[in-house]
């Protein structure tokens, strides 16, 4: 890592530098209060006549610019809220930002000079200028209402008496100054966690202290722990929580069995990834005398063990989700529960919460049943095992189990087809998986696709989730829903602009045509070089699914009612759904929505952070894998075009890196935003979004999880 020369940041003693911002801060502290220049001077501790004259001049300028109103001669109040908004900051990797406000259709552009120390995801008050720059609404952040975070992972660059922490996060645009007294024994080059403790108004850099030394950059465990810490995610349980979990009674008593529907004699099995240990769900299968099928979806009864108002409950709520990194799982529950007591392992009696369907041969539900059960799983299948049975390539298996899987596969396909006909969108996005050696070093990359066995489980889990939500939703009682809003028409328009370059189109005339054309798009691109890029862009054009007590339906699944019920070992909202379902099955009244809405919001936020950590771990492994392939040429597809270069995604392993425009030496290239292309000024050669190109690895940066490519030009 190259060192950057640093100077100690020091606040400028000139009290009237950034005077307009300081004056506005005073007015914003009490928006209804009137101030004159003497009161402003007193608050700023300006006593000389030159300083007071500058304050008088600034007050006049702010009035002319509609920032202040002169209510009487020499007395001012801040302009009414017409130009002021509150929103969330989204910083770009270039250091500029946008503020997203609920009350504005268009995001507000904030140049770096106007950020005024606001950081990514901060909640801020922003002033919007009346003028527009390049059709953008431009503004200035005048107050930070709530910091999103104050802790950052980075590498210490240490000098004799101070240091700077260079953050890993590309959206953190300022290095953190650390004095010698706040280094906490960290040495030059250490990867550390630094906390911002102050940011003087006239300092370019925040002041911080090192709270933890994580290790050396590039060390595998250090980098994985850094990813978790960057997003505020834990990687170990406190000792007292582990101790509490170890003392939970795990014996299944006769008394407990007597309270439940006993399904231990029903043919039951699980289908999961081959490396899974936390088996949330099992299926049971029985042919009834009337020719119908009895199909049980059995879910680990986590709420039997996870009691409210306990330290274990608080820990599970704070985590809200398990985090699935490339080389490990950080579970929501201690291992004794997640992988043992609650996990529906074969040849063991287990307590479950079940949805049992009587279903006809066309896959229609004749009668559902909901309640607590006890089961005994006869067999554990990996997805590959079940797929072999479906494809007819399995040998020497149990005929009864094979019949069950084949019948369920037929039913699942009928259920899925109806769901697609009703407007569901089929996102069968490929997953990047790694082959790791004993040291967790990636030695291979492969692409995992969803096959019939995966879709079998998916359809029956969707059916259970939907049925539970319908049962409570139709009674108009408070419940935890998984909702997905309709896509934003502007995002779909942007998507259309990009995919049209490849000859595709979507019809956004109405809800039905949008879903149909999106499915056609995803089917048409499947297996093509541009498939991953277009699938990713399509997903990004969708709204984010969230948890809430306010049901608006699930657009992507085409369901009016939907919840998460089937994964309580790894998702806290499912635990809430179990508790509420049992409460209502027992005849309970509707509960107050507010506390559940707060928990839903927290769960959605933690899910978002976990997904970012999971993506970062994939990027880290991709960069690590490519370190050993620097001499190799790869065929890739241009996945992004910017004024500073092109992003290229390698087709065979989905690793993405950048070819910087300065490294394309065959011509002087100019960015054309209308064609999503770089165009050679002399040759008119074009590198356009979706084009196939050949690249080699130029540089790998594990700390920033970034790849630089060289373009192999003809």
Secondary structure, 3 states (H helix, E strand, C coil): CCCCCCCCCCCCCCCCCCHHHHHHHHHHHCCCCCEEHHHHHHHHCCCCHHHHHHHHHHHHHHHHCCCEEEEECCEEEECCHHHEEEEEEEECCCCCEEEECCCCCCCEEECHHHCCCCCCCCEEEEEEEEEEECCEEEEEEEEEEECCCCEEEEEEEECCCEEEEEECCCCCCCCEEEEHHHCCCCCCCEEEEEEEEECCCCCCCCEEEEEEEEEECCCHHHHHHHHHHHCCCCCCCCHHHHHHHHCCCCCCCHHHHHCCEECCCCEEEEEECCCCCCCCEEEEEEECCCCCEEEEEEEECHHHHCCCCCHHHHHHHHHCECEECCCCEECCCCHHHHHHHCCCCCCCEEEEEEEEEEECCCCCEEEEEEEEEEEECCEEEEHHHHHHHHHCCCCCCCHHHHHHHHHHHHHHHHHHHHHHHCCCCCCCCCEEEEEECCCCCEEEEEEECCCHHHHHHHHHHHHHHHHHHHHHHCCCCCCCEEEECCCCHHHHHHHHHHHHHHCCCCCCCCHHHHHHHHHHHHHHHCCCCCHHHHHHHHHHHCCCCEEECCCCCECCCCECCCCCCCCCCCEHHHHHHHHHHHHHHCCCCCCCHHHHHHHHHHHHHHHHHHHHHHHHHHHHHHHHHHCCCCCCCEEEEEEEEECCEEEEEECCCCCEEEEEHHHCCCCCEEEECCCCEEEECCCCCEEECCCEEEEEEEEEECCCCEEEEEECCC
